[in-house]
Amino acid sequence: KFATSRNRNTPLKIDGNTTLEHITAGDRLLTYDYTVTDLKRFRKAGQAPLEQRAIADLCHDIKTPLFLSHNVNIIHRYKDQEGAELATIQANPSQCEQ
């Protein structure tokens, strides 16, 4: 249900370089698929902002208590405009401040 309701608003421009294409739900896993338009800018920023975004999505969402109680993990996959994978970041409940 969560992914279906969120996908009603996709594609969703996250910033000037990143678009959330869709969210897929699996067994205790939410996968966010992003497209990146400026590869140079993406690489320059590094992985720290990507990790922060994944943790924030897991730990600060309105559904956080439900996610934590069911040990839901989140994966953020970043691809270029041709579909080549650039990065995959995973966040799990142990990374949330309790």
Steps between C-alpha positions, in 0.01 A plus 500: 500500500779742590680468167175516302390822669843662462525397135193709420732801525784364287703593316587757765781752462706482822750768406654648186686178430288216640156361415324227698358271231317248719498300822477123512392307810628154582524287812620751763663705226418827324703581191511858375616537138651834400624644171794741506543757223842655574756224559787738574301674774380164636854364528635822649242491781615152608310233689447675835194701384353184345539309825346789695200506266443125535522514880268803511244322281501202735530673836298818455205387291152514650499119477822467703345316798353245260827469307702450818262250656511291182877542448453657155814582302524763229710493185562807287617416148642776284525459123600728217258596224595191298424271794858419605531454875700769678454413867294287734458612860330295771359623832373281782320569829820469704612830342204690650541683829280323750 
